Amino acid sequence: MRVAIFGLGYVGAVSGACLAELGHEVVGVDVSDAKIDMINRGEAPIVEEMIAELTAGAVSMGRFRATKDAAAALIDAEASLVSVGTPTARDGTPDLSFVDAVVAEIGAALKGGDRPHTVIIRSTVPPGTTERRLAPLLEKAAGEPLGGRLSLAFNPEFLREGRSVRDFRQPPFTIIGALSDKAYDDVARLYAGVESEVVRTTPEVAESIKLLSNAWHGLKVAFANEAGRILKAAGVDSRRALEIFVKDAVLNISPAYLRPGFAFGGSCLPKDLRAMISIAERGRAAAPIMKAALASNEAHLEAALAAVRACGRRPAVLFGLAFKPGTDDLRESPYVALAERLIGKGYALKIVDPYVDASRLMGKNKEFIEREIPHFVEMMAKDAEEAVDAAEIVIYGHATGVDKGAILERGVGKILIDLSGDKDLEACGADYRSVAW
């Protein structure tokens, strides 16, 4: 393909050289004379492993050059990549002025033409920017709507400085947030030859993946450092502990737990977070992440309570009382906490959880529920169908297949608040609501 790249910083310079290596004809566009001159001499404008050789080879083969003239770069281009910076503004939000200016410049240069063209946004932007901000801007500048010869997509990059060439060649995935089949096909064709899973999604989801990824990476670094401080205070070699910790690819470094749902609870997570905090406090080591995890969990519980209260004080049924399905463990269950608060707010509440049998509860488990909800036995419903029929609000935490069937069959017209993200519930004819999706 013939490609124009706007912005020749780390992302643009690496993308240009690597796309040329894939066989594309690339023209880089930048406002810096110094960067343009360097590329046209076959020199990389950045210091990066392998980039000097790649740039020199691409330029010598005639596949990579640079210019300040956007219109000239777009004359024969089938696609353009926007990879200009989005620095932080004074109020903490990303400054999108450079992206706006380039998209408007591209649109103006394409105005009145007849050649199909796909604009691909690579700059990091907030979710919704491509579709709600840049699409109208491009249409206005080009004087025509998207969907004809013009297409638009968001394609996040995951290039780490210092090894960005390797990351370009072997990305974790190629994400294409496309507004049309044409946009998707063009971006996919651009990366033909790169071995990775190609994921098609909406632009706003694609935009969010880049922000989620960097937030997660920052959290991991901060977590490791905080854990190190705490463990050092306890006389533990944190390097060895974390070296072993990351060997668990089933729970620790994996998709486990990384999905929106309800608050965590049970006999382990809250207790062990508090233990880490206590160790930190004894050793006078700061532990803001550990404390924030508990505070965030409490905020999630409050969000669920607010979602129910927004429906008014109506008869309600809660599916799930144990902290997770298939168990009767009620200790620090977020469902127990939710039920207790709803009762305190005057809700007529029934609870369905066939795994919780009051006659079999014992020890700390029994002590906990009798302390939190002394008369919980009176609220336990034996028949899920009758409980759904009697309720106006159905709160879904977890349920057996049979009990979920009662909701799907008899929940039509009722308010259904989903705390677990069960997609089966979305089409049951209820007034479906959720907390985090």
C-alpha positions as CSV (number, residue, x, y, z in Angstrom):
1,M,0.0,0.0,0.0
2,R,1.0,3.7,-0.3
3,V,0.8,5.2,3.1
4,A,1.3,8.7,4.6
5,I,2.4,8.9,8.3
6,F,1.7,12.1,10.1
7,G,4.1,12.6,13.0
8,L,7.6,11.2,13.0
9,G,8.2,10.7,16.7
10,Y,8.8,7.3,18.2
11,V,5.6,5.8,16.9
12,G,5.7,7.4,13.5
13,A,9.4,6.8,12.8
14,V,9.2,3.2,13.9
15,S,6.0,2.5,12.0
16,G,7.4,4.1,8.9
17,A,10.5,2.0,8.8
18,C,8.7,-1.2,9.8
19,L,5.8,-0.7,7.3
20,A,8.4,-0.1,4.6
21,E,10.1,-3.4,5.6
22,L,6.7,-5.1,5.0
23,G,6.8,-3.7,1.4
24,H,4.6,-0.6,1.7
25,E,5.6,2.8,0.2
26,V,5.7,5.2,3.1
27,V,5.8,9.0,3.1
28,G,6.4,10.6,6.5
29,V,4.9,14.1,7.3
30,D,6.2,16.3,10.0
31,V,6.7,20.0,10.9
32,S,10.3,19.4,11.9
33,D,12.8,20.2,9.1
34,A,15.5,18.3,11.1
35,K,13.5,15.1,11.2
36,I,12.6,15.3,7.6
37,D,16.2,15.9,6.5
38,M,17.4,13.0,8.7
39,I,15.0,10.5,7.2
40,N,15.7,11.6,3.7
41,R,19.4,11.0,4.4
42,G,18.5,7.5,5.6
43,E,19.0,8.4,9.3
44,A,16.6,7.6,12.1
45,P,15.3,10.7,14.0
46,I,15.2,8.6,17.2
47,V,17.6,6.4,19.2
48,E,16.1,2.9,19.2
49,E,17.4,-0.7,18.8
50,M,17.5,-1.7,15.1
51,I,15.8,1.4,13.9
52,A,19.0,3.0,12.3
53,E,19.5,-0.1,10.0
54,L,15.8,-0.4,9.2
55,T,15.5,3.3,8.3
56,A,18.7,3.3,6.1
57,G,17.5,0.2,4.3
58,A,14.0,1.5,3.7
59,V,15.2,4.8,2.4
60,S,17.8,3.2,0.1
61,M,15.2,1.0,-1.4
62,G,13.0,4.0,-2.1
63,R,10.2,2.9,0.3
64,F,10.5,5.6,2.9
65,R,10.9,9.4,2.5
66,A,9.7,12.4,4.4
67,T,8.2,15.8,3.6
68,K,6.4,18.8,5.2
69,D,3.9,18.9,2.4
70,A,0.8,17.0,3.5
71,A,-1.0,17.5,0.3
72,A,1.9,16.0,-1.7
73,A,2.1,13.1,0.7
74,L,-1.5,12.3,0.1
75,I,-1.7,12.5,-3.6
76,D,-1.3,8.8,-4.2
77,A,-1.8,7.5,-0.6
78,E,-4.4,4.8,0.0
79,A,-4.2,5.3,3.8
80,S,-2.8,7.8,6.3
81,L,-1.7,7.1,9.9
82,V,-2.0,9.8,12.5
83,S,0.6,9.4,15.1
84,V,1.1,12.9,16.5
85,G,1.4,13.6,20.2
86,T,-1.5,14.0,22.7
87,P,0.3,15.7,25.7
88,T,-1.4,16.3,29.0
89,A,-3.2,19.6,29.2
90,R,-3.2,21.7,32.4
91,D,-6.4,20.2,33.6
92,G,-5.0,16.6,33.2
93,T,-6.9,15.8,30.1
94,P,-5.1,14.8,26.8
95,D,-4.5,17.8,24.5
96,L,-6.0,16.7,21.2
97,S,-5.2,19.9,19.3
98,F,-2.4,18.3,17.2
99,V,-4.7,15.4,16.3
100,D,-7.5,17.8,15.4
101,A,-5.2,19.8,13.2
102,V,-3.8,16.8,11.3
103,V,-7.2,15.3,10.7
104,A,-8.5,18.6,9.4
105,E,-5.4,18.9,7.2
106,I,-5.9,15.4,5.8
107,G,-9.5,16.1,5.1
108,A,-8.8,19.4,3.3
109,A,-6.1,17.7,1.2
110,L,-8.5,15.0,0.2
111,K,-11.4,17.4,-0.6
112,G,-12.7,17.1,-4.1
113,G,-10.7,13.9,-4.9
114,D,-12.0,10.6,-6.1
115,R,-9.4,8.2,-4.8
116,P,-10.5,5.9,-1.9
117,H,-8.7,6.7,1.3
118,T,-8.7,5.4,4.9
119,V,-7.6,7.6,7.8
120,I,-6.1,5.5,10.7
121,I,-5.7,7.1,14.1
122,R,-2.7,5.8,16.1
123,S,-2.4,8.6,18.6
124,T,-3.6,7.8,22.1
125,V,-7.0,9.5,22.6
126,P,-9.9,9.1,25.1
127,P,-12.7,6.6,24.2
128,G,-15.2,8.1,21.8
129,T,-12.8,10.6,20.2
130,T,-12.5,8.9,16.8
131,E,-16.2,8.5,16.2
132,R,-17.7,11.5,18.0
133,R,-14.9,14.1,17.4
134,L,-12.6,13.2,14.6
135,A,-15.2,11.7,12.2
136,P,-17.3,14.9,12.0
137,L,-14.1,16.9,11.7
138,L,-12.8,14.8,8.8
139,E,-16.2,14.9,7.1
140,K,-16.4,18.7,7.4
141,A,-12.8,19.3,6.1
142,A,-13.3,16.8,3.2
143,G,-16.7,18.1,2.3
144,E,-18.2,14.6,2.2
145,P,-19.5,11.9,4.5
146,L,-17.6,8.8,5.6
147,G,-18.8,5.6,4.1
148,G,-18.2,6.5,0.5
149,R,-14.6,6.8,-0.6
150,L,-13.4,7.9,2.8
151,S,-13.1,5.6,5.8
152,L,-11.9,6.0,9.4
153,A,-10.4,3.6,12.0
154,F,-8.6,3.6,15.3
155,N,-5.6,1.3,15.5
156,P,-3.7,1.6,18.9
157,E,0.0,0.9,19.1
158,F,1.7,-1.0,21.8
159,L,5.4,-0.1,21.2
160,R,7.7,0.1,24.1
161,E,10.6,2.6,23.8
162,G,13.8,0.6,23.6
163,R,12.3,-2.4,21.9
164,S,9.6,-0.8,19.7
165,V,10.8,-2.5,16.5
166,R,10.5,-5.9,18.1
167,D,7.1,-5.0,19.4
168,F,6.0,-3.9,16.0
169,R,7.1,-7.2,14.5
170,Q,5.6,-9.3,17.3
171,P,2.7,-7.4,18.9
172,P,0.4,-9.0,21.5
173,F,-2.5,-8.4,19.1
174,T,-3.5,-6.1,16.3
175,I,-6.6,-4.2,17.3
176,I,-8.7,-2.5,14.6
177,G,-11.5,-0.2,15.7
178,A,-13.2,0.2,12.4
179,L,-16.3,2.3,11.4
180,S,-16.7,0.2,8.2
181,D,-15.7,-3.0,6.5
182,K,-13.5,-0.9,4.1
183,A,-11.6,0.7,7.0
184,Y,-11.1,-2.7,8.6
185,D,-9.9,-4.3,5.4
186,D,-7.4,-1.5,4.7
187,V,-5.9,-1.6,8.2
188,A,-5.7,-5.4,8.1
189,R,-3.9,-5.3,4.8
190,L,-1.5,-2.8,6.2
191,Y,-0.3,-5.3,8.7
192,A,-0.3,-8.4,6.5
193,G,2.9,-10.2,7.3
194,V,2.8,-9.3,11.0
195,E,2.1,-12.5,13.0
196,S,-0.5,-11.7,15.6
197,E,-4.2,-12.1,16.3
198,V,-6.3,-9.5,14.6
199,V,-9.2,-8.2,16.7
200,R,-12.0,-6.2,15.2
201,T,-14.0,-4.0,17.5
202,T,-15.5,-0.5,17.7
203,P,-13.3,2.6,17.8
204,E,-14.2,3.4,21.4
205,V,-13.3,0.0,22.6
206,A,-10.0,0.1,20.7
207,E,-9.3,3.5,22.2
208,S,-10.0,2.2,25.7
209,I,-7.6,-0.8,25.3
210,K,-4.6,1.5,24.9
211,L,-5.5,3.4,28.1
212,L,-6.4,0.3,30.0
213,S,-3.1,-1.3,29.0
214,N,-0.9,1.6,30.2
215,A,-2.9,2.0,33.3
216,W,-2.5,-1.7,34.1
217,H,1.3,-1.5,33.4
218,G,1.6,1.5,35.7
219,L,-0.4,-0.3,38.3
220,K,1.8,-3.4,38.0
221,V,5.0,-1.3,38.5
222,A,3.5,0.5,41.5
223,F,2.2,-2.7,43.0
224,A,5.5,-4.5,42.7
225,N,7.3,-1.5,44.2
226,E,4.8,-1.2,47.0
227,A,4.9,-4.9,47.7
228,G,8.7,-4.6,47.8
229,R,8.5,-1.9,50.5
230,I,6.1,-3.9,52.6
231,L,8.0,-7.2,52.3
232,K,11.3,-5.5,53.0
233,A,9.8,-4.1,56.2
234,A,9.0,-7.8,57.1
235,G,12.5,-8.9,56.3
236,V,11.5,-10.7,53.0
237,D,13.5,-10.6,49.8
238,S,10.8,-9.2,47.5
239,R,12.7,-10.0,44.4
240,R,12.6,-13.7,45.1
241,A,9.0,-13.5,46.3
242,L,7.8,-11.8,43.1
243,E,9.9,-14.0,40.9
244,I,7.9,-17.0,42.2
245,F,4.7,-15.0,42.3
246,V,4.7,-14.4,38.5
247,K,5.2,-18.1,37.8
248,D,1.4,-18.6,38.4
249,A,-0.1,-18.0,35.0
250,V,-3.4,-19.5,36.1
251,L,-4.4,-16.8,38.6
252,N,-1.7,-14.2,39.2
253,I,-0.6,-13.3,35.6
254,S,-3.7,-14.3,33.6
255,P,-7.2,-13.3,32.6
256,A,-8.5,-14.6,36.0
257,Y,-10.4,-11.9,37.9
258,L,-9.9,-9.3,35.1
259,R,-13.6,-8.9,34.1
260,P,-16.2,-6.4,35.4
261,G,-18.4,-8.0,38.0
262,F,-19.4,-7.5,41.6
263,A,-17.2,-6.6,44.6
264,F,-14.7,-9.2,45.9
265,G,-15.2,-10.9,49.3
266,G,-14.8,-14.2,51.0
267,S,-12.4,-15.4,53.6
268,C,-9.1,-14.6,51.7
269,L,-9.0,-11.4,49.7
270,P,-10.2,-8.8,52.2
271,K,-8.3,-10.5,55.0
272,D,-5.0,-10.7,53.2
273,L,-5.2,-7.2,51.9
274,R,-5.7,-6.0,55.5
275,A,-2.7,-8.2,56.5
276,M,-0.5,-6.5,53.9
277,I,-1.6,-3.1,55.2
278,S,-0.9,-4.0,58.8
279,I,2.6,-5.3,57.8
280,A,3.2,-2.0,56.0
281,E,2.0,0.0,59.0
282,R,4.2,-1.9,61.4
283,G,7.2,-1.3,59.2
284,R,6.2,2.3,58.4
285,A,6.0,1.5,54.7
286,A,3.5,3.4,52.6
287,A,0.8,1.1,51.1
288,P,-1.7,3.4,49.2
289,I,-2.5,0.7,46.5
290,M,-3.5,-1.9,49.1
291,K,-5.6,0.6,50.9
292,A,-7.1,1.9,47.7
293,A,-8.1,-1.7,46.6
294,L,-10.3,-2.0,49.7
295,A,-11.7,1.5,49.2
296,S,-12.4,0.8,45.5
297,N,-14.2,-2.4,46.5
298,E,-16.4,-0.5,48.9
299,A,-17.1,2.1,46.2
300,H,-18.3,-0.7,43.9
301,L,-20.6,-2.0,46.6
302,E,-22.0,1.5,47.0
303,A,-22.6,1.7,43.3
304,A,-24.7,-1.4,43.3
305,L,-26.7,-0.1,46.3
306,A,-27.2,3.2,44.4
307,A,-28.4,1.3,41.3
308,V,-31.1,-0.5,43.4
309,R,-32.1,2.6,45.3
310,A,-32.5,4.5,42.0
311,C,-35.5,2.1,41.3
312,G,-37.4,3.2,44.4
313,R,-38.2,1.2,47.5
314,R,-39.9,-1.8,45.8
315,P,-40.1,-5.5,46.7
316,A,-36.8,-7.1,45.7
317,V,-35.2,-10.5,45.4
318,L,-31.5,-11.0,45.5
319,F,-30.0,-14.1,43.8
320,G,-26.9,-15.1,45.6
321,L,-25.8,-14.7,49.2
322,A,-22.5,-16.6,49.4
323,F,-19.5,-14.7,48.2
324,K,-19.3,-16.9,45.1
325,P,-21.5,-19.6,43.4
326,G,-21.3,-23.2,44.5
327,T,-20.4,-22.5,48.1
328,D,-22.1,-21.6,51.4
329,D,-19.2,-19.4,52.6
330,L,-20.8,-16.2,53.7
331,R,-17.8,-14.6,55.3
332,E,-17.3,-11.0,54.1
333,S,-19.6,-11.8,51.1
334,P,-20.4,-8.6,49.2
335,Y,-23.9,-10.0,48.7
336,V,-24.4,-10.2,52.4
337,A,-23.2,-6.6,52.7
338,L,-25.6,-5.5,50.0
339,A,-28.5,-7.4,51.5
340,E,-27.8,-5.8,55.0
341,R,-27.8,-2.3,53.5
342,L,-31.0,-2.9,51.6
343,I,-32.7,-4.2,54.7
344,G,-31.4,-1.1,56.6
345,K,-33.0,1.1,53.9
346,G,-36.4,-0.5,54.4
347,Y,-36.5,-2.9,51.4
348,A,-38.7,-5.9,51.5
349,L,-36.1,-8.4,50.4
350,K,-36.1,-12.1,49.6
351,I,-32.9,-14.1,49.0
352,V,-32.4,-17.1,46.7
353,D,-29.3,-19.2,47.2
354,P,-29.9,-23.0,47.4
355,Y,-26.3,-23.6,48.5
356,V,-26.9,-21.7,51.8
357,D,-28.6,-24.0,54.3
358,A,-29.0,-22.4,57.7
359,S,-29.1,-25.8,59.4
360,R,-25.6,-26.7,58.0
361,L,-23.8,-23.4,58.8
362,M,-21.2,-23.6,61.5
363,G,-18.3,-21.9,63.1
364,K,-17.1,-18.5,61.8
365,N,-19.4,-18.8,58.9
366,K,-22.5,-19.0,61.1
367,E,-21.2,-16.3,63.5
368,F,-20.7,-13.9,60.6
369,I,-24.1,-14.1,59.0
370,E,-25.9,-14.1,62.4
371,R,-24.0,-10.9,63.3
372,E,-24.7,-9.2,59.9
373,I,-28.3,-10.3,59.2
374,P,-29.6,-12.0,62.4
375,H,-33.0,-13.0,60.8
376,F,-31.7,-14.0,57.4
377,V,-33.4,-17.4,57.6
378,E,-36.8,-15.6,57.3
379,M,-35.7,-14.0,54.1
380,M,-34.4,-17.1,52.3
381,A,-36.9,-18.1,49.5
382,K,-37.2,-21.8,48.8
383,D,-38.9,-21.3,45.4
384,A,-37.2,-19.0,42.8
385,E,-40.3,-18.7,40.6
386,E,-42.4,-17.5,43.5
387,A,-39.7,-15.1,44.6
388,V,-39.4,-13.6,41.1
389,D,-43.2,-13.3,40.8
390,A,-43.4,-11.4,44.1
391,A,-40.6,-9.0,43.3
392,E,-40.5,-5.8,41.3
393,I,-36.7,-5.6,41.4
394,V,-34.6,-8.7,40.6
395,I,-30.9,-8.4,41.7
396,Y,-28.7,-11.0,40.0
397,G,-25.5,-12.0,41.7
398,H,-25.2,-15.7,40.9
399,A,-27.7,-18.5,40.6
400,T,-28.0,-22.1,39.6
401,G,-29.1,-22.9,36.0
402,V,-32.6,-23.7,37.2
403,D,-33.0,-20.5,39.2
404,K,-31.6,-18.4,36.4
405,G,-34.2,-20.0,34.2
406,A,-36.9,-18.7,36.5
407,I,-35.5,-15.2,36.0
408,L,-35.4,-15.6,32.2
409,E,-39.0,-17.0,32.1
410,R,-40.7,-14.8,34.7
411,G,-38.6,-11.6,34.7
412,V,-40.4,-9.9,31.8
413,G,-41.4,-6.4,32.7
414,K,-39.4,-6.3,36.0
415,I,-36.3,-4.3,36.8
416,L,-33.3,-6.6,36.5
417,I,-30.0,-5.4,38.0
418,D,-27.2,-7.6,36.8
419,L,-24.1,-7.6,39.1
420,S,-22.2,-10.4,37.3
421,G,-22.3,-9.5,33.6
422,D,-24.4,-12.5,32.5
423,K,-25.2,-11.8,28.8
424,D,-28.2,-14.3,28.9
425,L,-30.0,-11.8,31.0
426,E,-29.9,-8.9,28.6
427,A,-32.6,-10.3,26.3
428,C,-35.1,-11.7,28.8
429,G,-37.6,-8.8,28.4
430,A,-36.8,-7.1,31.7
431,D,-35.7,-3.5,32.3
432,Y,-32.0,-4.6,32.3
433,R,-29.5,-2.5,34.2
434,S,-26.0,-2.9,35.4
435,V,-23.2,-1.3,37.5
436,A,-20.0,-1.5,35.4
437,W,-20.9,-2.3,31.7
